Amino acid sequence: MKKPLFADLSLLLVTLIWGTTFVLVQNAIDFLEPFSFNSIRFLAAAIILILCLFLFDKEQLKKLDRELLLSGVFIGFWLFLGYATQTIGLLYTTSSKAGFITGLNVVLVPLFSMMLLKQFPTRNAVLGVLTATIGLFLLTMTDITALNKGDGFVFICAISFALQIIYTGKFSNKYPTLLLTVIQITTVAFLSVVSSFFFEDWRKSFNPEILFRQEVLIALIITSLFATALAFLIQTNFQKYTSATRVALIFAMEPVFAAITGFYWAHERLSYSALVGCFLIFAGMIFAELPTQKITLFKRSKSIEDKVS
């Protein structure tokens, strides 16, 4: 299997993990506040990754320098800011609007790639982005209300996630995967702990009655191990083999997997527009995977047939 295709399938697995754990996280933060939840989640993931680094690839530590450290902290900062502003935004806006605005990173990634890295998307990628954006609107926008400050915070979240995707792709080509992931996740853990201390009742994080509730404990174990340690390790490792725009399109599948999971686990209803939205997001991802050359040849052959007829 070609590396770009394997990379895209691996990133799709990451998206599946994030989408299917969405319900678990929603249930957990009913008892443990979001920054506190992310503090434990990312701290546990950082410990897991550090153990893996020392046990399986200690040689990577020899490559640790100032540039690598700053690069990991840089992408970790954008990842943290994405989670933080999304959490704040949800206090003032609806989850459906937040879902759509967050998903707009699928549009922002190719724009920022052109502006910051001079990387231009293919024609198929542009078609995929437009199709997926329409799909996101149909899937998430169950209500249309006036914009508020919560929407502004969530838009900052979309910008942050877009920048995290772009710079992960840039730095993953230069530095060891595991070490870069360790620094990124540790940065998010540290900033989440600080935010929890200032903005939440951090004492709840040490309350056994809350921590050992089934909903919280299961969510923390699964998200720490699979949705954080494994997921971001896969992203950092495989993003070097594909474009940032394709990564954003693949990640746009997250609300699709979340909607399907909600339908089966939480018995949430899916409207016809939501189903169409799911299909369009999937179609957008497929459009980006189609080789441009094949479409060109198809058009040429079609024009020849038209002339003959």
Stockholm file with secondary structure:
# STOCKHOLM 1.0

chainA/1-309         MKKPLFADLSLLLVTLIWGTTFVLVQNAIDFLEPFSFNSIRFLAAAIILILCLFLFDKEQLKKLDRELLLSGVFIGFWLFLGYATQTIGLLYTTSSKAGFITGLNVVLVPLFSMMLLKQFPTRNAVLGVLTATIGLFLLTMTDITALNKGDGFVFICAISFALQIIYTGKFSNKYPTLLLTVIQITTVAFLSVVSSFFFEDWRKSFNPEILFRQEVLIALIITSLFATALAFLIQTNFQKYTSATRVALIFAMEPVFAAITGFYWAHERLSYSALVGCFLIFAGMIFAELPTQKITLFKRSKSIEDKVS
#=GR chainA/1-309 SS CCHHHHHHHHHHHHHHHHHHHHHHHHHHTTTSCHHHHHHHHHHHHHHHHHHHHHHHCGGGGGGCCHHHHHHHHHHHHHHHHHHHHHHHHTTTSCHHHHHHHHHTHHHHHHHHHHHHHCCCCCHHHHHHHHHHHHHHHHHHCSCCCCCCHHHHHHHHHHHHHHHHHHHHHHHHTTSCHHHHHHHHHHHHHHHHHHHHHHHSCGGGGGCHHHHTSHHHHHHHHHIIIIIIIIHHHHHHHHGGGSCHHHHHHHHTTHHHHHHHHHHHHSCCCCCHHHHHHHHHHHHHHHHHHSCHHHHHHHHHHHHHHHHHC
#=GC SS_cons         CCHHHHHHHHHHHHHHHHHHHHHHHHHHTTTSCHHHHHHHHHHHHHHHHHHHHHHHCGGGGGGCCHHHHHHHHHHHHHHHHHHHHHHHHTTTSCHHHHHHHHHTHHHHHHHHHHHHHCCCCCHHHHHHHHHHHHHHHHHHCSCCCCCCHHHHHHHHHHHHHHHHHHHHHHHHTTSCHHHHHHHHHHHHHHHHHHHHHHHSCGGGGGCHHHHTSHHHHHHHHHIIIIIIIIHHHHHHHHGGGSCHHHHHHHHTTHHHHHHHHHHHHSCCCCCHHHHHHHHHHHHHHHHHHSCHHHHHHHHHHHHHHHHHC
//
